[in-house]
């Protein structure tokens, strides 16, 4: 018997992994280096002001992140179901909505001073905070469009273009950062202006995507079925929106707790710790990223074996890289603090002690981070939302408040107590997620519908012509008792013909062919997936009157309909025979 293997999934994971890591590195490295430059050039006080202002940046990013990530997952699911029109409608509706939100945010720049007082109080930081958030509001439309297109290009067969845009925009951002912070009197405003300059100048990278023949997503009337399309994107994007809102709330409340209970210097230490999380995201974000793009399409195709294989690859690589990162941070803690301009003796000691405690929360953080994306991709948004809320504020803020109160009562160091609260909150979040999944779904963490051998035939074959006969035999055996002999024979022969032609036309790049068969009430469905050269059987033209065994005409005559789509750079072909 032929068995399903993970060769194609592993190959696709590696193909998408590099662009995903490069995209994440560019995004997070830009944020980290921004903080390093501000801390070293302008000092820890301005660095603290930029950290406080980040609450507003997160607020502005909500539409771009939520509708970009949620929309791209919804689009992946729809493309997996071969619904290209629906995918185009989701893209159009979310893009238009993001632009409208961006224009609304621009008007909020008129209230920058009042918002700055709410964030920082009437302190020495207020003026810098006001100047930074004013520029953020004015650049909101550009920020939203940039965040959204990064996600859509990745799922629409152009991960490299998305990566190129992110890398170029961040390179321009960092160069502008150094110039504006060093040679102009702009001060803190220079850091957000640099970000906007990078996003704007990198837009020309989108031209190859817009002109590409491989592009599936088309701009369709955004006001047609807008409600339905927005619901699809919003439901899958809700965990992302909650993450941004909760992160915004976390930063706001944490800044207040730290300033009132520990002091302004501790804000700089907290900023360094948050940047350690960004460094962790350099490692994790790129590795987990393919779950949204590849996993979304696999879930739409109901390829549960593929999702599990992808998940195992992601988890294994994530923890290997995270282990290396933690060892480096624990050994070179002083160097990590010095990167962000921490050179004062007392402040350095505070930072080093806090960091060594904070780093211990990262293994559980990684677990929670992966499960959030996994449940979001597989449309279990309730579990994803629970993890998000608990991780960012629902478990964290009560733990921090309790830790500060206990530390004061016992005479312990409050800053180290806050760092310990991060560990406790991550553990509580993971425990709550595991309990919820087992109570609600009565299954392990991979809560996917389980298919039995009687429901679905799921096999893989190597690109050898001798394998075609084995495919025909497997199909015939599977159809026994489910399909009459005539139709079973037709689809078995069609499967053999499709296998032969996939090998012949796919070229040397074909490493494996995944074949899945299932039944609906009305038809038998047979899906082929391979990573060979583009081969669309629906475009095949018959150039002779006779038929020869091994030619695609035979297959086309035997089936009732055929559907082809080039998706994730796979050939995806579905054959249908009426029951």
TAQUIMO-V345852 format. One record per residue. N is the residue number from 1. NEAR is the number of other C-alpha atoms within 8 Angstrom. D_FIRST is the distance of its C-alpha to the first C-alpha in Angstrom with 1 decimal. Layout:
BEGIN
N,NEAR,D_FIRST  N,NEAR,D_FIRST
END
This chain:
BEGIN
1,3,0.0  2,8,3.8  3,7,6.4  4,9,10.0  5,7,12.6  6,8,16.4  7,8,17.6  8,13,19.3  9,10,20.8  10,11,22.1  11,8,23.5  12,10,25.2  13,11,26.6  14,8,28.2  15,8,29.5  16,10,31.1  17,12,32.1  18,9,34.9  19,12,36.6  20,15,36.3  21,14,37.8  22,11,40.5  23,14,41.3  24,13,41.6  25,12,43.6  26,12,45.9  27,11,46.5  28,12,47.0  29,12,48.8  30,13,51.2  31,9,52.1  32,11,52.4  33,9,54.5  34,11,56.6  35,10,57.4  36,11,58.1  37,12,60.5  38,15,62.3  39,14,62.7  40,10,64.0  41,8,66.1  42,13,67.5  43,10,67.2  44,12,65.5  45,9,67.7  46,13,66.3  47,13,62.8  48,12,63.2  49,13,64.5  50,12,61.4  51,9,59.2  52,13,61.1  53,13,60.8  54,9,57.0  55,13,57.0  56,10,58.2  57,10,55.7  58,12,52.9  59,10,54.5  60,14,54.7  61,13,51.0  62,11,49.8  63,13,49.3  64,14,47.7  65,15,45.3  66,15,44.4  67,16,44.1  68,17,42.5  69,14,39.8  70,17,39.4  71,18,39.6  72,16,37.1  73,15,34.5  74,14,35.4  75,14,35.1  76,15,31.7  77,14,30.5  78,14,32.2  79,13,30.7  80,13,27.2  81,8,28.2  82,7,29.6  83,9,33.2  84,10,35.1  85,6,38.5  86,10,38.1  87,14,37.2  88,14,40.4  89,16,42.5  90,15,41.4  91,15,42.3  92,13,45.6  93,14,46.7  94,13,46.0  95,11,47.6  96,9,50.8  97,9,51.0  98,14,50.8  99,11,53.7  100,9,55.8  101,10,55.3  102,14,56.3  103,10,59.5  104,8,60.3  105,12,59.9  106,12,62.4  107,9,65.1  108,9,64.6  109,12,66.0  110,6,69.4  111,7,68.9  112,12,67.8  113,8,70.8  114,7,70.4  115,9,66.7  116,15,67.5  117,10,69.9  118,7,67.4  119,9,64.9  120,11,67.3  121,8,70.4  122,7,73.7  123,6,73.0  124,5,73.3  125,12,69.7  126,13,70.4  127,9,71.7  128,12,68.7  129,14,66.3  130,12,68.0  131,11,68.0  132,13,64.3  133,14,63.1  134,11,65.3  135,12,63.5  136,12,60.1  137,13,61.1  138,11,62.3  139,11,59.1  140,14,56.8  141,14,55.6  142,11,54.6  143,13,52.7  144,16,50.8  145,12,49.8  146,10,48.7  147,12,46.5  148,14,44.9  149,10,44.1  150,13,42.4  151,12,39.7  152,12,39.3  153,13,39.1  154,13,36.2  155,14,34.0  156,12,35.3  157,11,33.7  158,11,36.7  159,13,36.2  160,8,38.3  161,13,41.2  162,14,41.2  163,13,41.3  164,10,44.1  165,13,46.1  166,12,45.8  167,12,46.7  168,10,49.6  169,15,51.1  170,14,51.1  171,11,52.5  172,12,55.3  173,15,55.7  174,12,56.2  175,8,58.6  176,11,60.5  177,13,60.5  178,9,62.2  179,9,64.7  180,14,65.7  181,16,65.9  182,7,67.8  183,6,70.1  184,8,70.8  185,6,72.4  186,8,69.6  187,10,68.5  188,15,65.6  189,11,65.4  190,11,64.2  191,13,60.8  192,11,59.7  193,9,61.4  194,14,59.3  195,11,56.1  196,12,57.3  197,12,58.3  198,15,54.9  199,14,53.1  200,9,55.5  201,9,55.6  202,10,51.8  203,9,51.4  204,6,51.6  205,10,48.1  206,9,46.8  207,8,48.0  208,8,44.9  209,11,42.8  210,7,45.1  211,7,45.1  212,7,41.4  213,4,39.5  214,6,36.3  215,12,38.1  216,7,36.7  217,9,39.3  218,8,42.5  219,9,45.7  220,7,46.2  221,8,49.2  222,11,49.0  223,6,51.1  224,6,48.8  225,8,46.7  226,10,47.7  227,6,47.5  228,7,43.9  229,12,42.7  230,11,44.7  231,8,43.3  232,12,39.7  233,16,40.8  234,12,43.1  235,9,40.6  236,16,38.1  237,16,41.0  238,12,42.9  239,14,41.7  240,11,42.8  241,12,46.2  242,11,46.6  243,11,45.8  244,12,48.6  245,11,51.0  246,12,50.4  247,12,50.7  248,13,53.9  249,10,55.2  250,11,54.2  251,10,56.1  252,11,59.2  253,9,59.4  254,9,58.6  255,10,61.3  256,8,63.8  257,10,63.0  258,12,63.2  259,11,66.4  260,7,68.1  261,8,67.1  262,10,66.5  263,9,68.2  264,8,67.6  265,7,66.6  266,11,63.5  267,12,62.3  268,12,61.8  269,12,59.8  270,8,57.6  271,10,57.2  272,11,55.9  273,10,53.4  274,8,52.1  275,9,51.7  276,9,49.7  277,9,47.3  278,12,47.2  279,11,46.4  280,12,43.6  281,11,42.4  282,13,42.5  283,13,39.7  284,11,37.8  285,12,38.5  286,18,36.8  287,13,33.7  288,12,33.4  289,11,34.4  290,13,31.0  291,13,29.9  292,14,32.4  293,13,31.4  294,13,27.7  295,13,27.1  296,16,29.2  297,14,27.2  298,14,23.8  299,14,25.4  300,13,26.7  301,9,23.2  302,6,22.0  303,9,19.5  304,11,20.0  305,6,17.2  306,10,19.2  307,11,22.5  308,9,21.6  309,11,20.4  310,13,23.7  311,10,25.7  312,8,24.6  313,9,25.5  314,10,28.8  315,9,29.8  316,8,29.2  317,9,31.2  318,13,33.9  319,10,34.8  320,8,34.8  321,9,37.3  322,12,39.3  323,8,39.9  324,8,41.4  325,9,43.6  326,9,44.9  327,8,45.9  328,9,47.8  329,11,49.5  330,9,50.6  331,6,52.0  332,8,53.7  333,12,54.8  334,8,58.3  335,7,57.1  336,9,54.9  337,13,58.0  338,10,60.2  339,8,57.9  340,12,59.1  341,11,62.8  342,11,63.3  343,7,66.0  344,6,68.4  345,6,68.6  346,6,68.5  347,11,65.9  348,13,63.7  349,8,63.8  350,10,62.9  351,11,60.0  352,11,58.6  353,9,58.7  354,12,57.1  355,11,54.3  356,11,53.3  357,11,52.8  358,13,51.2  359,11,48.5  360,8,47.1  361,11,45.9  362,10,43.5  363,9,40.3  364,11,40.5  365,9,41.6  366,11,38.3  367,9,36.3  368,13,38.3  369,8,38.1  370,10,34.3  371,9,34.0  372,14,36.6  373,12,34.7  374,12,31.3  375,12,32.8  376,13,34.7  377,14,31.7  378,11,29.7  379,7,32.8  380,9,33.8  381,13,37.3  382,6,39.1  383,12,37.6  384,15,38.0  385,12,41.6  386,9,42.3  387,14,41.2  388,13,43.2  389,13,46.4  390,12,46.3  391,13,45.5  392,12,48.2  393,13,51.0  394,9,50.2  395,14,49.7  396,15,51.3  397,11,54.8  398,9,55.5  399,12,54.3  400,12,56.6  401,9,59.6  402,8,59.2  403,13,58.8  404,12,62.0  405,8,64.0  406,8,63.0  407,12,63.7  408,10,67.1  409,7,67.9  410,6,66.9  411,6,68.4  412,8,65.1  413,8,64.2  414,12,63.1  415,10,61.1  416,10,58.9  417,13,58.5  418,11,57.2  419,12,54.6  420,11,53.5  421,12,53.2  422,13,50.5  423,12,48.4  424,10,49.1  425,13,48.2  426,15,44.8  427,9,44.0  428,9,45.2  429,13,43.2  430,12,39.9  431,8,40.7  432,9,41.6  433,11,38.3  434,9,36.2  435,8,38.3  436,9,38.2  437,14,34.4  438,11,34.0  439,7,36.8  440,6,35.8  441,7,32.0  442,7,31.4  443,8,28.5  444,7,28.3  445,7,29.4  446,6,26.3  447,8,27.2  448,6,24.6  449,5,23.5  450,5,20.4  451,6,17.6  452,6,15.6  453,6,12.2  454,6,14.6  455,8,16.5  456,11,14.4  457,12,11.1  458,10,11.1  459,11,8.9  460,12,10.5  461,13,10.7  462,8,13.5  463,10,16.5  464,8,16.0  465,8,16.7  466,6,14.2  467,10,11.4  468,13,13.1  469,8,12.1  470,9,8.3  471,13,9.5  472,12,11.7  473,9,9.3  474,10,7.3  475,14,11.0  476,11,12.3  477,7,10.3  478,9,11.2  479,9,14.7  480,10,15.4  481,5,18.6  482,6,19.0  483,9,20.2  484,8,22.2  485,7,20.8  486,6,22.9  487,10,21.9  488,13,18.2  489,9,18.6  490,10,20.7  491,12,18.3  492,13,15.3  493,11,17.8  494,13,19.2  495,14,16.0  496,12,15.6  497,15,19.3  498,10,19.2  499,11,16.5  500,11,18.8  501,12,21.9  502,11,20.7  503,12,20.1  504,7,23.4  505,9,25.6  506,14,24.3  507,9,25.7  508,6,25.1  509,8,24.9  510,13,21.3  511,12,19.3  512,12,16.1  513,14,15.3  514,13,14.3  515,13,13.4  516,11,14.2  517,12,15.0  518,10,17.3  519,10,20.2  520,7,24.0  521,5,26.6  522,7,27.4  523,10,24.5  524,12,20.8  525,12,20.2  526,12,17.7  527,11,18.4  528,12,17.9  529,11,19.2  530,14,20.0  531,14,22.9  532,15,24.2  533,10,27.6  534,8,28.6  535,9,27.2  536,10,28.4  537,8,27.3  538,7,30.1  539,5,32.7  540,7,31.6  541,4,34.6  542,6,34.4  543,4,36.8  544,5,36.7  545,5,37.0  546,4,34.1  547,8,30.4  548,6,28.2  549,6,24.5  550,8,23.0  551,10,25.8  552,11,25.6  553,8,28.1  554,13,25.5  555,13,23.4  556,11,26.6  557,7,27.8  558,10,24.7  559,13,24.7  560,10,27.5  561,8,27.7  562,12,26.4  563,8,27.2  564,11,27.3  565,9,28.5  566,10,28.8  567,10,28.4  568,9,28.4  569,7,28.4  570,11,24.9  571,17,24.3  572,12,23.3  573,12,22.8  574,11,22.3  575,12,22.0  576,12,23.4  577,12,23.7  578,7,26.2  579,8,25.1
END
